Amino acid sequence: MLERAPPRRRDAAATRAAILEAAQSQFAQAGYDRAALRDIAAEAGADVALIKRYFGGKEALFTEALKASIRPDRMPEWDRATFPRDVATMMAGAPHEGRTHAFQFLLRAATSPTTAPLLNVAVQERFLAPIRDWLGGDDSQARARVLAAAYIGFLVERLIRSEPLQGRERDVFIDRVTALFETLISDA
């Protein structure tokens, strides 16, 4: 059982945000079926009744946690000229703790028959559609799907590896991944 966080001052927006953050943490650790609303509320320092008030229930909370984990607002920051090398360099490094946690949450969602359909909707709306729009051009939907699959594959590799690459291995990795992503964003 989780240790209850100290009660917070009355601030609906802050309480809602704390519940959402706790939900992401609990769903990442336990999965949808084993995560308990009382544990989420305890981690957030809130009453379990507030989950129903702010989110309507466990499924709606999970859906909102999914949406918060997939951040399409980062995509407009991508520069086509530097994107391939930026991604390759990031993937050669060590996992970022916060992003790793969010990715574990998404992986758990993908492996549950209960949550996989919810994840599919969130991925379509918040991940593939913005990539498709960013790519533009012919066959942008198919190209977005291939780019997303490669990106996710490299995230998994980095998560499993857990240490940054070094020396010649790092240089070769960055060059090859850069070339791959250059091809993936090309309209040719």
N, C-alpha and C positions, 0 to 999 in steps of 0.2 A: 504494500500500500504506500502511496506517495505521501510525503510530508506536506502538509497544507501550507501554502504560502500565506503570509500575513494579509489580513483584510486590507483592501485598498479604499481610498477615498472615493466617494461617489462621483464617477466620471464615466458616463455611458460609453463614449468612444474609446477610452482607455481600457475599460473592462471588456468591451467587445474585441478589441485588438489582442488583449491578453488571452482571452478564451481561444481566439483563432490561432495564436502562436502555440498555446498549450495543446490544441487539437492536432496541429501539424506534428508536434513532438510525440504525442501519444499514438497517433495513427502510424507514424514512422516506426516507433518501437514495437507496438503491439499488433498493428494491422487494424482494419475496420472492425472485424468481428470481435476481437478481444479487447479493444479500447473501450473503456467505460466512461460514461459521461461524468460520473462522480470523480474519477481520477483527473479528467480534463479540468473540471471545475476546481478541484483542489490545487492543481498545478497553477491555475490562473488566479487563485486567491478569490474565487467568486462562488456564489451559490449556484448549484446545479439548475435551479429554476431560471436563472438568467440565460442559460443556453437555449432553453425553449423560447424565452422572450425574444432574444436577439437573432436566433437562427431557425427556430421552429422545430428542431429535433436533430437527431444524430445524422441522418442522411443529408439534410440541408447544411449542417455544420461541415460535414465531410466535403460536400460540393464547394462550399466557400473556401475551405482549406486548400482544395485542389486549385481553385482559381488563383488563390494567393501564392501558390507555389510555382505557377507558370506565369512568368512575368513578360508579357509581350511589349511592355514599355521599354525594354532594353534593346529591342531590335532596331528602332530608328537610329540608335547610336552607332550601328554597324556601318563602317566605311567600306565600300566594295573594294577599294584599292588595297586596304590593309587587312580586311577580314580573314583571308586564308592564313596569313602568317600570324595574326593575332590569335586565332583559334589554335593553330599548331603550337604556338609558344605556351598558351594556357594549358593545353593538354599534356605538354611535356613536363609541367610543374606538378607539385603536390596538390591534392584535393583541398579546396577551400572548405573549412568546417561547416559553415552555414549552408553552402550550396550542396555539400555532400549530404547533409541532413535532409534537405528538401528533395534531393534525388532519391534517397532511400525511401522517403514517403511515397514518391511516385512509383518506384519499383514495387513496393508492397501493394499499392493500388492496382497495378497491372496484373498481379498474380492472383487476385481474388475474384471469383465469379460474381460476387456482389458488387464490387467497386469498379471492375474493368469497364463496364458500359459508361459509368460516370466519368472515368478517366478519358475514355475515347471522345466523349463530347467536349470535355475541357481541352484536350489536345487539339482537336479539330479547330475549335474557336480561338484558342489563346496561343497556339504554337504554330500549327501548320498554316492557318490563314494568314497571319502576319508574315511568315516566311514567304509564302506564295506571293503576297502583295509586294514584298521587298524585292524578290527575284524578278517578277514581271516577265514579260515575253512569252514565247511559245512554250506550251507544256509546263507552265509554272507550277501547277498542282503536283504533277509527277516529280518534277525537279525538287520541289519543297519536301516531298516525302523522302526522296533519296538523301537529300541534305540532312534532314532531321534524323534519319536512320544512322547515317555516318556519325553525326554529332553525338547522338545517344550512345552509340557503340564506343566512341572514344571516351565519353564520360564514364562508362562502365569500366573500361580498361584502366583509366586513371584511378577510379575508386578502388579497384582490386589491387593495383600496384601500390598505392598509398605513399610512395616516395617519388620525389622528382627525378627525372632522368638526368644523367650527367655525361659530360665528355662527348666523345664521338657518337655514342648512341643517341644522345639528345640532339646533336646537329643533324644526323641522318633522319631521325624521327621528324623533326621540324621541317626539313626540306621535303620529305615525302608527303607529310600531311598537308603542307602548304600546296603542293602540286595537286593533291586530291581535291582540296576545297576550291582551288582555282577552277578546276574542271567542273565541279558541281555548281558553281555560281555562274558559269559561262552560259550564254544563251545559244551557243553553237551546237 
